[in-house]
Amino acid sequence: MVRIFIDPGHGGNDPGAVANGLEEKNLTLDLALRLQALLEADENVELQLSRSDDSDVGLSARAQFANDFGADYFVSIHVNAGGGTGFESFIYTSAPTETATYQTTVHQAIMQEIDVTDRGEKTANFAVLRETVMPAILTENLFIDTTSDAERLTDDAFLQSIALGHARGIAEIFGLTI
């Protein structure tokens, strides 16, 4: 049984990035629930989410929940801000080679599903990446404050494509069927 922990970023009193009539916390939950539905198609996967509604969950608590769950992979879903465009992914700055290999697989699968600027595979000292004990990735799915990206983030088919990219990458890593 493969255990995947899905972390929709922000929530509750923490909306994350807010622009163009959108809130990051709502988009990340939408994407996480879509990803959950896609991965549930394989009976050999067990899933847990850090939140399944609009609730506050601290960064350390998210990592601890994943650690306690015994997850094989941690996926934190976010939407970027800061005036750019496109998709990027992050792993912990001193992550092992296995984590970098997983990052490449998921990153490339997402890029195959969505036609956006590839901002690259990056490293960062984010709490959820640092405090988890399993391979972990944080994805930044477009820019909420860039009008063209925000418009795409309101398109149901596009959101499904983002989730499908995540699911295909995870399925490739763990030999799952979606």
N, C-alpha and C positions, 0 to 999 in steps of 0.2 A: 504494500500500500504506500503510495506516494502522498506526502503531506505538503500541501501548498498553503501558505499564509498570505492573504491578500489584505493590503493596508490602504484603504481609501484615505488620502491625506486630508488633514484638517477636520472640521466638524464642530457641531454645537456652537459655542460662542466664538470659535475661531473659524471665520469664513475662508481663510486663505486669501488668495488674490481675488479682487473684485473689480470688474470693469465691463463695459458694454452690456450692462444688464445681467451679467452672469456672476455667479459665485463659485470659486474653485471647489469648495466643499461639496456642492451639489453635483458638479461634473465628475469629481473623483468617485463619489458613491455610485453614480450611474454607471461609470466604466467598470468599477469593481463588481457590481451586481451582474453586468453583462459577462464579464470574465468568469465569474462564478458559474453562471448558467452554461457557458461553453465548456468549461472543464468538467462539470458534473456529468457530461455525456459519457465519461470513462468511469467504469465502476471501480477502477483501481486507484482512484484519487480521493483523498480526504481533504476537505477545505475548511478553513476558518478565516473569518474576517475580523479585523480589529474593531469594526463597527458596521452595523447593517442599517443604521438610521442616522439621523442628524444629532449625534451625541459627541460630547467632549471625551477624548482619550488622549492622555499625555504621551509624549514621545517615548519616554522610558517604558511606560506601560505597554505601548504597542510592541516594542522589542521583547519585553518580558513575556507577553502573551504568546508571541511566536516561539520563543525559547521553551516555554512551558508546554506548548503544543507539540514540540519535537519536530518542527517543520523541516522539510528537506530544502525548501526554497521560500524566500520572503520577497514579495513584490509590493512596493509602495508606489501608488499611482498619484501623480500630481499634474497640475496645469501651471505653466510658467507665466511669468510677468516680467516686464522690464523693457518692453519695446522691441523685442526680437520677433523671429518667426521660426516655426519648425519644431522638430523633435530632437530630444537628447536624452541620454540615460547616464546614470551614475552608479558606481560601486564605491566601496570604502577605499580610502587612499592606500592602505596596505593589505588589500584583499588578496587571498591566495589565487593562484593561476586558475583553478577550477571556477572561481567566481567570475574572473575575466572572460573565460571561455563561455560561460552561461550568458554573460552580458552581451557578448557578440552575437550569440544565437538569437536571443530575444530581440535585441536592437535590429538586427537584419530582418527578422520576421515582421516586425512592425513596419519597417521602412518598405518592405515588399507590399504591404497592404495599403499604405497611405502615401500619396504623392505630395510630400512636403520637403522643406529644406532639412537635410541631415546635419544637425549641429554637433554630432559626434558622440563617441563613447568616452565618458569622463570619469574622474574620481573626485570624491569629496569626503569631508569629515562630518557627514550628517549623522545625527544621533541614532536614527533607526538603522543605518548601515553599520555604524560602529558598535552598537550594543547587541546586535543579533549575532548568534553563534553559528548560523548556517549561511550558505551563499545568499546574498541579498542584492537586489537591484531597486533603484528608484528611477521611475520614468517621469519625464516632463513632457506632457503631450500638448504641444502648441502653446501660444501666448494669448492669454485671456484679454490683454490690453492692446493687442494688434487687431484692428477691425477685421481684416481678411481671415485671420485665424479664428477669431471669435465667431464669425459667421459660420465657419465650418463646424465649430463646436456646438452649434444649434441644430445641425443636420443629423437626424437619427441614423441614417445609413453610414455616415462618416464615423460616428461614435461606435457603431457596431464594427466597423473596419479596424478601429484602434484596438478594441477588445479582442477581435479575432487575431490581430497581429501578436498581441500578448499571449493569447492561448496557443497559437501555432508554435511560437518560440518555446514555451513551457512544454508543450507536447513533444516537440523534437528532443529536448533535453532528456525527458523522463520516459520516452517511449509510450506516450499516451495517445489515445484516439479521441479526436474531437469532431 
